[in-house]
Amino acid sequence: MEHEVFVPVTEEPLREALADPERVAGAVPGLHRDADADSPPGSGRLRVRVAGHTITYRGGLRVAARDDGTYSFEGEGEEVRGSGTAKFALALRLAPGAEGGTSMTFSGTASGDGRIAELVESSPQAVEAAARRFLAKFAEGVSASAPASASAAGEDGPGDPDVPEPPAGPTGVGEGVHGIFAAEVPPPSLDPLGEEPVSRFGGPLDGDEVPAAEAAHARRTMIGRSAEEVDHAPPRGRYAPVPVPESMSGRVATLRWAAPAAAVVLASAIVAGRVLRRRR
């Protein structure tokens, strides 16, 4: 299989990243490295997602630079939950690409048994697509680990004399005219020296229309009230309580003393009836 990936990074920083085993191990997608400090950087557990299935291998990866400028990748692993094994051997070739980037071309072979062999027999296209995605993510990881100054985003660096530096702003951190302090602040609408307020339709402001700035000032005034005032303030508008009519209030007051009196009279009548029955 052969797969080519373009990355927006020049060739030299990519070779620097590939020469560091720590960066290479960090760029492998799905690799959980061993916590043991004595273990090689490329050893650990590798989780591979193929055709909706996840297979975890325990093994190692070795990277070596060749005399012709290419790189060799060799790795093998055993299934954590199973008896299957897998191994691969890849060659990586770097070539200058368009717009100052680099073309990374992978070529090699892979073999295995167990679950991966079953997936190859059932859906070989899915296995090949998963392998291409794996190589593409690895290339992106290697390019991300390369020095940022060598990115192909532009030819001029921060210290290029042809590129003028932005003027320093009031804080001295180079904000200049593009900083927040250079923004023109309009006068508030309540300022008597300010311009005449204009409606949202472009004409003069009517008496019933409130400027947006004044509305915002009113909202800020209400928001600035203390929590005690907000808690004890009665609700207004449609949520305000409805007052009870005076006629209804008189009836309610009558019921408050009439109900206990009726209960007392009823209890007295019952007691008197029982006493008369006993005398008879």
C-alpha positions in Angstrom: 0.0 0.0 0.0 1.1 3.6 -0.7 -0.3 6.7 0.8 0.7 10.4 0.3 -0.1 13.2 2.8 0.7 16.9 2.3 1.6 19.0 5.4 2.1 22.8 5.5 5.6 22.4 7.1 9.0 22.6 5.4 11.1 19.5 5.1 13.9 20.4 7.6 11.7 20.7 10.8 9.9 17.4 9.8 13.3 15.6 9.8 14.1 17.2 13.1 10.8 15.9 14.6 11.3 12.4 13.0 14.8 12.2 14.6 13.3 12.6 18.1 11.7 9.3 19.3 9.6 11.2 21.9 7.9 13.3 19.2 7.4 10.3 17.0 5.7 8.4 19.8 3.5 11.4 20.6 2.4 11.7 17.0 1.1 8.1 16.8 -2.7 8.2 17.2 -4.2 6.0 19.8 -0.9 5.1 21.5 -0.9 4.9 25.3 2.8 4.8 26.2 4.1 2.7 29.2 4.6 4.6 32.4 7.9 2.9 33.0 10.7 5.3 32.4 13.0 2.5 31.3 10.6 1.5 28.5 11.4 2.6 24.9 9.4 5.7 23.8 7.4 3.7 21.1 6.3 0.9 23.5 2.8 0.7 25.0 -0.8 0.0 24.0 -2.1 1.0 20.6 -5.9 1.2 20.1 -7.0 0.8 16.4 -10.5 1.5 15.2 -11.4 -0.6 12.1 -14.9 -0.9 10.6 -16.6 0.0 13.9 -14.4 -2.4 15.9 -11.7 -1.4 18.4 -8.7 -3.6 18.7 -6.0 -3.0 21.3 -2.4 -4.2 20.8 0.5 -4.2 23.1 3.9 -3.9 21.4 6.5 -1.4 20.2 7.5 0.9 17.3 11.0 1.5 15.9 12.0 4.4 13.7 15.4 4.6 11.9 16.8 7.1 9.3 18.3 5.6 6.2 21.3 6.8 4.1 19.1 7.8 1.2 17.1 10.2 3.3 14.1 8.0 3.9 12.8 6.6 7.2 11.9 3.1 8.1 9.1 2.2 10.5 8.8 -1.3 12.0 6.3 -2.4 14.6 4.6 -5.5 16.0 2.0 -6.1 18.7 -0.2 -8.7 20.3 -3.9 -8.4 21.1 -4.6 -7.5 24.7 -7.9 -9.5 24.6 -7.1 -12.3 22.3 -4.3 -14.3 20.7 -4.0 -12.4 17.5 -0.8 -10.6 16.4 0.0 -7.9 13.8 3.2 -6.5 12.3 4.0 -3.9 9.7 7.0 -2.4 7.9 6.8 1.1 6.3 9.1 3.5 4.5 8.6 7.2 4.6 9.9 9.6 1.9 9.8 13.4 2.2 9.7 15.6 -0.8 9.1 19.4 -1.2 5.5 20.2 -2.0 3.6 23.2 -3.2 3.4 26.5 -1.3 6.4 25.6 0.8 4.9 22.5 2.3 6.1 18.9 2.3 4.8 15.7 0.7 5.0 12.7 3.0 4.7 9.4 1.1 4.2 6.1 3.0 4.8 2.7 1.4 5.0 -0.7 3.0 3.2 -3.9 4.0 1.4 -5.3 7.0 0.2 -8.7 8.1 -1.6 -10.2 11.0 -4.0 -12.8 12.4 -6.8 -12.9 14.8 -9.5 -10.2 14.7 -7.7 -8.0 12.1 -7.5 -11.0 9.7 -11.2 -11.6 10.1 -11.9 -7.9 9.3 -9.6 -8.1 6.2 -11.6 -11.0 4.9 -15.0 -9.5 5.6 -14.4 -5.8 4.6 -11.0 -5.2 3.1 -12.0 -1.7 1.9 -12.8 -0.6 5.5 -9.4 -1.9 6.7 -7.6 0.0 4.0 -9.5 3.2 4.8 -8.7 2.8 8.5 -5.0 2.4 7.6 -5.0 5.6 5.4 -6.7 7.6 8.2 -4.1 6.3 10.6 -1.2 7.5 8.4 -2.9 10.8 7.8 -3.3 11.5 11.5 0.3 10.4 12.1 1.5 12.9 9.5 -0.5 15.7 11.1 0.9 14.8 14.5 4.5 14.9 13.2 3.9 18.3 11.5 2.3 19.7 14.7 5.3 18.6 16.8 7.6 20.5 14.4 8.8 24.0 15.3 6.1 26.6 14.6 8.6 29.0 13.2 9.3 26.7 10.3 5.7 26.4 9.2 4.9 27.2 5.6 2.4 29.9 6.6 4.7 32.6 5.4 8.3 33.2 4.3 9.0 36.2 6.5 9.7 35.6 10.2 9.0 37.8 13.1 12.5 39.4 12.9 12.4 40.1 9.1 13.5 43.7 8.5 11.1 44.0 5.5 8.0 43.5 7.8 7.3 46.5 10.0 6.4 45.8 13.5 3.1 47.2 14.8 3.4 50.4 16.9 3.3 49.9 20.6 0.1 50.8 22.3 -0.5 52.5 25.6 0.3 49.3 27.4 3.5 48.8 25.5 2.6 45.4 24.2 2.3 46.3 20.6 -1.4 47.0 20.3 -1.0 50.3 18.6 -3.9 51.5 16.4 -5.3 48.0 16.4 -5.6 47.8 20.1 -8.7 48.3 22.2 -7.4 51.7 23.4 -7.6 53.1 19.9 -11.3 52.5 19.5 -13.3 55.7 19.4 -15.9 55.9 22.2 -19.1 57.7 21.3 -20.5 60.2 23.8 -23.4 58.9 26.0 -26.9 59.9 24.9 -27.5 61.7 28.2 -24.7 64.1 27.5 -26.2 67.6 26.7 -23.3 68.3 24.4 -23.7 65.1 22.4 -25.5 64.8 19.1 -29.3 64.8 18.8 -30.6 61.3 19.2 -31.8 59.7 16.0 -34.5 57.0 15.7 -33.8 53.6 14.2 -35.4 54.8 10.9 -32.9 57.6 10.5 -35.2 60.5 11.4 -35.5 62.6 14.5 -36.5 60.7 17.7 -40.2 60.8 18.6 -41.4 61.4 22.1 -42.6 57.8 22.5 -39.3 56.2 21.3 -36.5 55.7 23.8 -32.9 55.7 22.6 -31.1 52.4 22.9 -28.3 54.0 25.0 -30.9 55.3 27.5 -32.6 51.9 27.6 -29.3 50.3 28.3 -28.6 52.9 31.0 -31.9 52.1 32.6 -31.2 48.4 32.5 -27.8 48.9 34.1 -29.5 51.0 36.8 -31.9 48.2 37.6 -29.2 45.6 37.5 -27.1 47.6 39.9 -29.8 47.5 42.6 -28.8 45.6 45.8 -30.0 42.0 46.3 -32.1 43.1 49.4 -34.0 45.7 47.3 -34.7 43.1 44.6 -35.9 40.5 47.1 -38.3 42.9 48.9 -39.5 44.8 45.8 -43.1 43.8 45.0 -43.7 42.4 41.5 -44.9 44.7 38.8 -46.8 44.4 35.6 -48.8 41.3 34.8 -47.1 39.5 37.7 -48.3 42.1 40.3 -50.9 40.8 42.9 -54.5 41.6 42.3 -56.1 43.6 45.2 -59.1 42.1 46.9 -62.4 44.2 46.4 -63.7 45.9 49.5 -67.0 44.1 49.4 -65.2 40.8 49.4 -63.0 41.9 52.3 -66.0 42.6 54.5 -67.4 39.2 53.8 -64.2 37.5 54.6 -64.0 39.4 57.9 -67.6 38.2 58.8 -66.7 34.6 58.0 -63.7 34.8 60.2 -65.8 35.2 63.4 -69.0 33.6 62.2 -67.5 30.2 61.7 -66.1 29.8 65.2 -69.4 31.0 66.7 -71.4 28.6 64.7 -69.1 25.8 65.9 -69.6 26.8 69.5 -73.4 26.9 69.2 -73.5 23.5 67.5 -71.3 21.9 70.2 -73.5 23.5 73.0 -76.6 22.1 71.4 -75.2 18.6 71.3 -74.1 18.7 74.9 -77.5 20.0 76.0 -79.3 17.3 74.1 -77.2 14.6 75.8 -77.9 16.0 79.3 -81.7 16.1 78.7 -81.7 12.5 77.5 -79.9 11.4 80.6 -82.5 13.2 82.9 -85.4 11.5 81.2 
